[in-house]
Amino acid sequence: MTDGLSVTRTRFADGVWEGEVQGAGADRPAVEVLHAGRPVPEVRLTADEAGRWHLRVPVPPAAVGEGVHTLVIRAAGTGETLERVTLAAGEVLEDDLRAEVGRLRAELDLLKRAFRRHLREG
């Protein structure tokens, strides 16, 4: 149960992820942002004159480096995930991407063979 909250990304630039929180109405939405299970510091949630809630999340330095890092935006009351921000970088990523592309190619070849066999037999 998300208490009716949702988050939509609006911008990600200069190390800051920004989004809009919907479903809170005039009440301040209860959201939290975590990286590696710990709260992300300096997260800001502000309302504009139209009553929209804007979330500003500076990417913590610990989330910038080798591998894959995820910031989790969740409803504070229920703990349900509203959005994920995934950062991936480095040599580890290159190996992962190459392996994934290899798996996708093999799967595509398998599907092509099965489809051709189906056409011949059908």
C-alpha atoms as an extended CHARMM CRD file, in Angstrom:
* protein
*
       122  EXT
         1         1  MET       CA              0.0000000000        0.0000000000        0.0000000000  PROA      1               0.0000000000
         2         2  THR       CA              1.6090000000        3.2660000000       -1.0750000000  PROA      2               0.0000000000
         3         3  ASP       CA             -0.8420000000        5.6060000000        0.6240000000  PROA      3               0.0000000000
         4         4  GLY       CA             -1.6320000000        6.7420000000       -2.9300000000  PROA      4               0.0000000000
         5         5  LEU       CA              1.8440000000        8.2010000000       -3.4260000000  PROA      5               0.0000000000
         6         6  SER       CA              3.8210000000        7.9990000000       -6.6460000000  PROA      6               0.0000000000
         7         7  VAL       CA              7.0380000000        9.6150000000       -7.8490000000  PROA      7               0.0000000000
         8         8  THR       CA              7.8600000000       10.7750000000      -11.3690000000  PROA      8               0.0000000000
         9         9  ARG       CA             11.3830000000       11.7180000000      -12.4360000000  PROA      9               0.0000000000
        10        10  THR       CA             11.6110000000       15.2060000000      -13.8830000000  PROA      10              0.0000000000
        11        11  ARG       CA             15.3650000000       15.7300000000      -14.1990000000  PROA      11              0.0000000000
        12        12  PHE       CA             18.7250000000       14.1410000000      -13.4330000000  PROA      12              0.0000000000
        13        13  ALA       CA             21.7110000000       16.4440000000      -13.9240000000  PROA      13              0.0000000000
        14        14  ASP       CA             24.8210000000       17.6700000000      -12.1310000000  PROA      14              0.0000000000
        15        15  GLY       CA             24.6330000000       14.9020000000       -9.5300000000  PROA      15              0.0000000000
        16        16  VAL       CA             21.0790000000       15.7570000000       -8.4660000000  PROA      16              0.0000000000
        17        17  TRP       CA             18.0100000000       13.6150000000       -9.1600000000  PROA      17              0.0000000000
        18        18  GLU       CA             14.7200000000       15.5270000000       -9.1820000000  PROA      18              0.0000000000
        19        19  GLY       CA             11.1640000000       14.3060000000       -9.2610000000  PROA      19              0.0000000000
        20        20  GLU       CA              7.5860000000       15.1440000000       -8.4530000000  PROA      20              0.0000000000
        21        21  VAL       CA              5.6190000000       13.3650000000       -5.7310000000  PROA      21              0.0000000000
        22        22  GLN       CA              1.9300000000       12.8730000000       -6.5110000000  PROA      22              0.0000000000
        23        23  GLY       CA             -0.9400000000       11.6940000000       -4.3760000000  PROA      23              0.0000000000
        24        24  ALA       CA             -0.2470000000       13.6390000000       -1.2090000000  PROA      24              0.0000000000
        25        25  GLY       CA             -2.6270000000       16.5290000000       -1.8360000000  PROA      25              0.0000000000
        26        26  ALA       CA             -1.8650000000       19.5270000000        0.3420000000  PROA      26              0.0000000000
        27        27  ASP       CA             -0.2360000000       17.3510000000        3.0180000000  PROA      27              0.0000000000
        28        28  ARG       CA              3.5270000000       16.9860000000        3.0010000000  PROA      28              0.0000000000
        29        29  PRO       CA              4.2390000000       13.4980000000        1.6190000000  PROA      29              0.0000000000
        30        30  ALA       CA              6.1520000000       11.1490000000        3.8840000000  PROA      30              0.0000000000
        31        31  VAL       CA              8.9730000000        9.8900000000        1.6690000000  PROA      31              0.0000000000
        32        32  GLU       CA             12.5000000000        8.7630000000        2.4230000000  PROA      32              0.0000000000
        33        33  VAL       CA             15.5020000000        8.0820000000        0.2230000000  PROA      33              0.0000000000
        34        34  LEU       CA             17.9940000000        5.3210000000        1.0260000000  PROA      34              0.0000000000
        35        35  HSD       CA             21.3280000000        4.1920000000       -0.3840000000  PROA      35              0.0000000000
        36        36  ALA       CA             22.7130000000        0.8720000000        0.8540000000  PROA      36              0.0000000000
        37        37  GLY       CA             20.0430000000        0.8840000000        3.5530000000  PROA      37              0.0000000000
        38        38  ARG       CA             21.0710000000        4.2600000000        4.9500000000  PROA      38              0.0000000000
        39        39  PRO       CA             19.2270000000        7.5960000000        4.5910000000  PROA      39              0.0000000000
        40        40  VAL       CA             20.5720000000        9.9020000000        1.8900000000  PROA      40              0.0000000000
        41        41  PRO       CA             21.5120000000       13.2680000000        3.4290000000  PROA      41              0.0000000000
        42        42  GLU       CA             20.3060000000       16.6600000000        2.2040000000  PROA      42              0.0000000000
        43        43  VAL       CA             17.1510000000       15.4010000000        0.4840000000  PROA      43              0.0000000000
        44        44  ARG       CA             14.7210000000       18.2940000000       -0.0100000000  PROA      44              0.0000000000
        45        45  LEU       CA             10.9680000000       18.1750000000       -0.4770000000  PROA      45              0.0000000000
        46        46  THR       CA              9.2830000000       21.4680000000       -1.3450000000  PROA      46              0.0000000000
        47        47  ALA       CA              5.8670000000       22.5590000000       -2.5460000000  PROA      47              0.0000000000
        48        48  ASP       CA              5.3690000000       25.0630000000       -5.3360000000  PROA      48              0.0000000000
        49        49  GLU       CA              2.5770000000       27.6290000000       -5.6240000000  PROA      49              0.0000000000
        50        50  ALA       CA              0.4240000000       25.1120000000       -7.5660000000  PROA      50              0.0000000000
        51        51  GLY       CA              0.6080000000       22.6550000000       -4.6560000000  PROA      51              0.0000000000
        52        52  ARG       CA              2.9450000000       20.1840000000       -6.4000000000  PROA      52              0.0000000000
        53        53  TRP       CA              5.6070000000       18.4980000000       -4.2750000000  PROA      53              0.0000000000
        54        54  HSD       CA              9.1480000000       18.5140000000       -5.6800000000  PROA      54              0.0000000000
        55        55  LEU       CA             11.7740000000       16.0620000000       -4.4680000000  PROA      55              0.0000000000
        56        56  ARG       CA             15.4710000000       16.9050000000       -4.8280000000  PROA      56              0.0000000000
        57        57  VAL       CA             17.9680000000       14.1230000000       -4.1290000000  PROA      57              0.0000000000
        58        58  PRO       CA             21.7150000000       14.8570000000       -4.2820000000  PROA      58              0.0000000000
        59        59  VAL       CA             23.5590000000       11.6800000000       -5.2250000000  PROA      59              0.0000000000
        60        60  PRO       CA             25.8270000000       10.7900000000       -2.2960000000  PROA      60              0.0000000000
        61        61  PRO       CA             29.5300000000       10.3170000000       -3.0930000000  PROA      61              0.0000000000
        62        62  ALA       CA             29.3280000000        6.7080000000       -1.8660000000  PROA      62              0.0000000000
        63        63  ALA       CA             26.9280000000        5.9620000000       -4.7570000000  PROA      63              0.0000000000
        64        64  VAL       CA             29.4460000000        7.0850000000       -7.3780000000  PROA      64              0.0000000000
        65        65  GLY       CA             31.9760000000        4.4040000000       -8.1920000000  PROA      65              0.0000000000
        66        66  GLU       CA             32.5910000000        0.9320000000       -9.5960000000  PROA      66              0.0000000000
        67        67  GLY       CA             29.5880000000       -1.3010000000       -9.9360000000  PROA      67              0.0000000000
        68        68  VAL       CA             25.8710000000       -0.7100000000       -9.6160000000  PROA      68              0.0000000000
        69        69  HSD       CA             24.3870000000        1.5200000000       -6.9280000000  PROA      69              0.0000000000
        70        70  THR       CA             20.7080000000        2.1580000000       -6.2560000000  PROA      70              0.0000000000
        71        71  LEU       CA             18.9360000000        4.9690000000       -4.4600000000  PROA      71              0.0000000000
        72        72  VAL       CA             15.5300000000        3.8180000000       -3.2340000000  PROA      72              0.0000000000
        73        73  ILE       CA             12.7350000000        6.3560000000       -2.8040000000  PROA      73              0.0000000000
        74        74  ARG       CA             10.0020000000        4.9360000000       -0.6360000000  PROA      74              0.0000000000
        75        75  ALA       CA              6.8870000000        5.8470000000        1.3030000000  PROA      75              0.0000000000
        76        76  ALA       CA              8.0450000000        6.4080000000        4.8790000000  PROA      76              0.0000000000
        77        77  GLY       CA              4.8060000000        5.1150000000        6.3840000000  PROA      77              0.0000000000
        78        78  THR       CA              4.6500000000        1.7920000000        4.5440000000  PROA      78              0.0000000000
        79        79  GLY       CA              8.2200000000        1.2980000000        3.3420000000  PROA      79              0.0000000000
        80        80  GLU       CA              6.9040000000        0.5890000000       -0.1580000000  PROA      80              0.0000000000
        81        81  THR       CA              9.2580000000        1.5050000000       -2.9920000000  PROA      81              0.0000000000
        82        82  LEU       CA              8.0080000000        4.4120000000       -5.0960000000  PROA      82              0.0000000000
        83        83  GLU       CA             11.0300000000        4.7970000000       -7.3980000000  PROA      83              0.0000000000
        84        84  ARG       CA             14.5790000000        3.5590000000       -7.8920000000  PROA      84              0.0000000000
        85        85  VAL       CA             17.5270000000        5.5300000000       -9.2110000000  PROA      85              0.0000000000
        86        86  THR       CA             20.2150000000        3.1950000000      -10.5210000000  PROA      86              0.0000000000
        87        87  LEU       CA             23.7890000000        4.2940000000      -11.1880000000  PROA      87              0.0000000000
        88        88  ALA       CA             26.2030000000        1.9590000000      -12.9460000000  PROA      88              0.0000000000
        89        89  ALA       CA             29.8410000000        2.5360000000      -13.8330000000  PROA      89              0.0000000000
        90        90  GLY       CA             33.2540000000        1.0310000000      -14.2200000000  PROA      90              0.0000000000
        91        91  GLU       CA             34.9360000000       -2.0530000000      -15.6100000000  PROA      91              0.0000000000
        92        92  VAL       CA             32.6820000000       -4.3670000000      -13.6520000000  PROA      92              0.0000000000
        93        93  LEU       CA             29.7670000000       -2.9300000000      -15.5930000000  PROA      93              0.0000000000
        94        94  GLU       CA             31.4550000000       -3.5570000000      -18.9510000000  PROA      94              0.0000000000
        95        95  ASP       CA             31.7880000000       -7.2550000000      -18.1630000000  PROA      95              0.0000000000
        96        96  ASP       CA             28.1830000000       -7.4470000000      -16.9830000000  PROA      96              0.0000000000
        97        97  LEU       CA             26.9050000000       -5.7260000000      -20.1260000000  PROA      97              0.0000000000
        98        98  ARG       CA             28.9490000000       -7.9500000000      -22.4260000000  PROA      98              0.0000000000
        99        99  ALA       CA             27.6500000000      -11.0580000000      -20.6890000000  PROA      99              0.0000000000
       100       100  GLU       CA             24.0700000000       -9.8040000000      -20.8670000000  PROA      100             0.0000000000
       101       101  VAL       CA             24.3690000000       -8.9820000000      -24.5780000000  PROA      101             0.0000000000
       102       102  GLY       CA             25.7980000000      -12.4640000000      -25.1600000000  PROA      102             0.0000000000
       103       103  ARG       CA             22.8560000000      -14.0390000000      -23.3440000000  PROA      103             0.0000000000
       104       104  LEU       CA             20.3730000000      -11.9360000000      -25.2980000000  PROA      104             0.0000000000
       105       105  ARG       CA             21.9940000000      -12.9080000000      -28.6090000000  PROA      105             0.0000000000
       106       106  ALA       CA             21.8620000000      -16.5920000000      -27.7020000000  PROA      106             0.0000000000
       107       107  GLU       CA             18.2250000000      -16.2870000000      -26.7060000000  PROA      107             0.0000000000
       108       108  LEU       CA             17.3830000000      -14.4540000000      -29.9300000000  PROA      108             0.0000000000
       109       109  ASP       CA             19.1080000000      -17.1790000000      -31.9810000000  PROA      109             0.0000000000
       110       110  LEU       CA             17.0970000000      -19.8140000000      -30.1360000000  PROA      110             0.0000000000
       111       111  LEU       CA             13.8520000000      -17.9670000000      -30.8340000000  PROA      111             0.0000000000
       112       112  LYS       CA             14.7470000000      -17.4990000000      -34.5090000000  PROA      112             0.0000000000
       113       113  ARG       CA             15.4420000000      -21.2240000000      -34.9150000000  PROA      113             0.0000000000
       114       114  ALA       CA             12.1910000000      -22.1560000000      -33.1730000000  PROA      114             0.0000000000
       115       115  PHE       CA             10.2140000000      -19.7070000000      -35.3030000000  PROA      115             0.0000000000
       116       116  ARG       CA             11.7730000000      -20.9910000000      -38.5460000000  PROA      116             0.0000000000
       117       117  ARG       CA             11.0560000000      -24.5870000000      -37.4960000000  PROA      117             0.0000000000
       118       118  HSD       CA              7.4530000000      -23.6250000000      -36.7520000000  PROA      118             0.0000000000
       119       119  LEU       CA              7.0870000000      -22.0540000000      -40.2150000000  PROA      119             0.0000000000
       120       120  ARG       CA              8.5490000000      -25.1460000000      -41.9300000000  PROA      120             0.0000000000
       121       121  GLU       CA              6.3110000000      -27.5360000000      -40.0010000000  PROA      121             0.0000000000
       122       122  GLY       CA              3.2030000000      -25.3660000000      -40.0550000000  PROA      122             0.0000000000
